Amino acid sequence: MSGPSLTLNDFLSRFQMLQPANARMSGNKRQAAVLVPIVRRPQPGLLLTQRSSLLRKHPGQVAFPGGAVDSTDASLIAAALREAHEEVAIPPDSVEIIGILPPVDSVTGFQVTPVVGIIPANLPYHASEDEVSAVFEMPLMEALSLGRYHPLDIHRRGNAHRVWLSWYQHYFVWGMTAGIIRELALQIGVEP
């Protein structure tokens, strides 16, 4: 199979990062952070989870590991790393943080900061049974193809809100997760 490819070096040279020092917590909203884990391979992958169907918020949705900042977290990056460790057993010291993406507002009232990091290819993932029903990897080049995301405009409480929809294998990727991946694609300028 031939066609365009994206190496980790291509990704890193194109990533217009916001420096992690800019990841300041705002006092206005409840803060959360997610780890956007890029798997270090010749053709890199993007690690995603499927949330447990037993969770109260966003059950069964495809997501990045992450969650609310708590009082023990020194920063948004620390929160993303702690949550990734709790949810899928990614050791915090195995993540090479390369930057952050602009924060996004969730429908549940959080300001969510995506923290982009590189993780080793050989990590053994152990999903927390309470929070995660599946852990899977999507080829980064495929994930960053803008043409795979389709807009859907939703009207809620008198406001128009655009969400993005996509499929990967049997996983439905949509909402904040699809929006974060699409923002990453826009940041690095990958063509559709």
C-alpha positions as semicolon CSV with decimal commas, in nm:
position;residue;x (nm);y (nm);z (nm)
1;M;0,000;0,000;0,000
2;S;0,152;0,329;-0,106
3;G;0,044;0,684;-0,051
4;P;0,122;0,968;0,184
5;S;0,280;0,885;0,515
6;L;0,360;1,079;0,827
7;T;0,667;1,001;1,033
8;L;0,710;1,114;1,390
9;N;0,977;1,362;1,273
10;D;0,730;1,504;1,016
11;F;0,471;1,542;1,290
12;L;0,714;1,707;1,533
13;S;0,850;1,949;1,273
14;R;0,497;2,057;1,176
15;F;0,342;2,074;1,521
16;Q;0,294;2,441;1,605
17;M;0,308;2,388;1,974
18;L;0,197;2,607;2,254
19;Q;0,465;2,582;2,517
20;P;0,358;2,381;2,822
21;A;0,431;2,687;3,038
22;N;0,124;2,846;2,876
23;A;-0,098;2,576;3,023
24;R;-0,230;2,795;3,300
25;M;-0,538;2,704;3,495
26;S;-0,823;2,949;3,472
27;G;-1,023;3,030;3,780
28;N;-1,340;3,085;3,575
29;K;-1,436;2,725;3,503
30;R;-1,372;2,383;3,639
31;Q;-1,047;2,262;3,485
32;A;-0,974;1,930;3,320
33;A;-0,693;1,797;3,103
34;V;-0,656;1,509;2,861
35;L;-0,344;1,341;2,728
36;V;-0,327;1,317;2,348
37;P;-0,082;1,022;2,329
38;I;0,116;0,987;2,005
39;V;0,270;0,639;1,988
40;R;0,635;0,643;1,880
41;R;0,649;0,417;1,571
42;P;0,790;0,453;1,217
43;Q;0,428;0,532;1,125
44;P;0,301;0,685;1,451
45;G;-0,030;0,600;1,613
46;L;-0,282;0,790;1,822
47;L;-0,393;0,614;2,141
48;L;-0,761;0,640;2,229
49;T;-0,992;0,482;2,483
50;Q;-1,355;0,389;2,490
51;R;-1,518;0,492;2,815
52;S;-1,701;0,231;3,019
53;S;-2,072;0,209;2,948
54;L;-2,127;0,218;3,325
55;L;-1,995;0,573;3,368
56;R;-2,242;0,848;3,453
57;K;-2,087;1,103;3,214
58;H;-2,019;1,024;2,847
59;P;-2,068;0,645;2,881
60;G;-1,929;0,440;2,591
61;Q;-1,775;0,739;2,415
62;V;-1,433;0,736;2,251
63;A;-1,203;0,965;2,447
64;F;-0,850;1,055;2,539
65;P;-0,731;0,956;2,885
66;G;-0,795;1,247;3,117
67;G;-1,025;1,414;3,360
68;A;-1,075;1,683;3,618
69;V;-0,786;1,859;3,784
70;D;-0,774;1,780;4,154
71;S;-0,606;1,951;4,447
72;T;-0,299;1,726;4,429
73;D;-0,219;1,824;4,067
74;A;0,057;2,083;4,033
75;S;-0,055;2,174;3,679
76;L;-0,282;2,081;3,390
77;I;-0,002;1,862;3,252
78;A;0,026;1,683;3,588
79;A;-0,351;1,622;3,582
80;A;-0,339;1,474;3,229
81;L;-0,048;1,247;3,324
82;R;-0,215;1,135;3,650
83;E;-0,540;1,053;3,473
84;A;-0,360;0,865;3,191
85;H;-0,183;0,659;3,455
86;E;-0,508;0,587;3,642
87;E;-0,710;0,501;3,330
88;V;-0,466;0,304;3,113
89;A;-0,147;0,265;3,324
90;I;0,072;0,498;3,117
91;P;0,365;0,580;3,349
92;P;0,396;0,961;3,372
93;D;0,774;0,948;3,330
94;S;0,736;0,762;2,999
95;V;0,553;1,056;2,835
96;E;0,753;1,319;2,645
97;I;0,535;1,632;2,657
98;I;0,565;1,830;2,333
99;G;0,299;2,095;2,388
100;I;-0,065;2,173;2,440
101;L;-0,359;2,261;2,220
102;P;-0,603;2,543;2,290
103;P;-0,849;2,457;2,569
104;V;-1,200;2,355;2,474
105;D;-1,523;2,389;2,669
106;S;-1,713;2,070;2,745
107;V;-2,089;2,043;2,763
108;T;-2,045;1,942;3,128
109;G;-1,896;2,281;3,221
110;F;-1,524;2,202;3,215
111;Q;-1,248;2,384;3,034
112;V;-1,045;2,094;2,893
113;T;-0,679;2,138;2,797
114;P;-0,537;1,880;2,553
115;V;-0,176;1,791;2,642
116;V;0,015;1,635;2,352
117;G;0,281;1,379;2,439
118;I;0,487;1,105;2,277
119;I;0,472;0,760;2,437
120;P;0,685;0,450;2,369
121;A;0,545;0,186;2,134
122;N;0,594;-0,103;2,376
123;L;0,390;0,018;2,673
124;P;0,163;-0,249;2,822
125;Y;-0,175;-0,080;2,865
126;H;-0,398;-0,189;3,152
127;A;-0,741;-0,032;3,126
128;S;-0,909;0,060;3,452
129;E;-1,220;-0,160;3,442
130;D;-1,424;0,107;3,621
131;E;-1,350;0,375;3,361
132;V;-1,232;0,221;3,032
133;S;-1,386;-0,059;2,825
134;A;-1,127;-0,056;2,542
135;V;-0,789;0,091;2,449
136;F;-0,704;0,115;2,079
137;E;-0,461;0,280;1,843
138;M;-0,547;0,465;1,524
139;P;-0,279;0,539;1,262
140;L;-0,187;0,905;1,314
141;M;-0,194;0,983;0,941
142;E;-0,549;0,849;0,922
143;A;-0,656;1,031;1,240
144;L;-0,524;1,361;1,105
145;S;-0,703;1,340;0,770
146;L;-0,944;1,635;0,782
147;G;-1,172;1,471;0,525
148;R;-1,275;1,202;0,773
149;Y;-1,454;1,453;1,003
150;H;-1,808;1,559;0,924
151;P;-1,981;1,857;1,088
152;L;-2,314;1,836;1,265
153;D;-2,475;2,155;1,393
154;I;-2,674;2,109;1,713
155;H;-2,896;2,374;1,868
156;R;-2,895;2,367;2,246
157;R;-3,058;2,628;2,469
158;G;-3,085;2,868;2,176
159;N;-2,718;2,837;2,077
160;A;-2,577;2,669;1,768
161;H;-2,297;2,429;1,849
162;R;-2,092;2,238;1,590
163;V;-1,973;1,887;1,667
164;W;-1,752;1,668;1,451
165;L;-1,827;1,305;1,366
166;S;-1,606;1,025;1,237
167;W;-1,570;0,647;1,242
168;Y;-1,261;0,431;1,288
169;Q;-1,318;0,058;1,250
170;H;-1,621;-0,003;1,476
171;Y;-1,554;0,304;1,694
172;F;-1,767;0,618;1,661
173;V;-1,539;0,916;1,725
174;W;-1,726;1,239;1,781
175;G;-1,775;1,548;1,994
176;M;-1,483;1,686;2,192
177;T;-1,248;1,399;2,101
178;A;-1,307;1,440;1,726
179;G;-1,276;1,818;1,767
180;I;-0,939;1,784;1,946
181;I;-0,804;1,549;1,678
182;R;-0,928;1,785;1,406
183;E;-0,761;2,081;1,583
184;L;-0,436;1,883;1,596
185;A;-0,467;1,818;1,221
186;L;-0,518;2,190;1,160
187;Q;-0,217;2,271;1,381
188;I;0,019;2,055;1,178
189;G;-0,133;2,125;0,837
190;V;-0,190;1,769;0,713
191;E;-0,385;1,760;0,387
192;P;-0,715;1,565;0,368
